[in-house]
Amino acid sequence: MSRLLDVLQAERNMQIHQNLRGHGTRPLEP
């Protein structure tokens, strides 16, 4: 189970990094 959570966290981090890169200085917001 811990491995699954790690994978999910990694994917989330990737998405966050992509969003920050795309928007520049904008945090994750709807």
CYANA upper distance limits for C-alpha pairs under 8 A (distance plus 0.5 A):
  1 MET  CA      5 LEU  CA      6.94
  2 SER  CA      6 ASP  CA      6.67
  3 ARG  CA      7 VAL  CA      6.76
  4 LEU  CA      8 LEU  CA      6.76
  5 LEU  CA      9 GLN  CA      6.57
  6 ASP  CA     10 ALA  CA      6.57
  7 VAL  CA     11 GLU  CA      6.72
  8 LEU  CA     12 ARG  CA      6.65
  9 GLN  CA     13 ASN  CA      6.59
 10 ALA  CA     14 MET  CA      6.70
 11 GLU  CA     15 GLN  CA      6.79
 12 ARG  CA     16 ILE  CA      6.67
 13 ASN  CA     17 HIS  CA      6.60
 14 MET  CA     18 GLN  CA      6.65
 15 GLN  CA     19 ASN  CA      6.60
 16 ILE  CA     20 LEU  CA      6.63
 16 ILE  CA     28 LEU  CA      7.48
 17 HIS  CA     21 ARG  CA      6.56
 18 GLN  CA     22 GLY  CA      6.53
 19 ASN  CA     23 HIS  CA      6.45
 19 ASN  CA     24 GLY  CA      8.40
 19 ASN  CA     27 PRO  CA      8.22
 19 ASN  CA     28 LEU  CA      7.42
 20 LEU  CA     24 GLY  CA      5.82
 20 LEU  CA     25 THR  CA      6.95
 20 LEU  CA     26 ARG  CA      6.67
 20 LEU  CA     27 PRO  CA      6.87
 20 LEU  CA     28 LEU  CA      7.99
 23 HIS  CA     27 PRO  CA      8.48
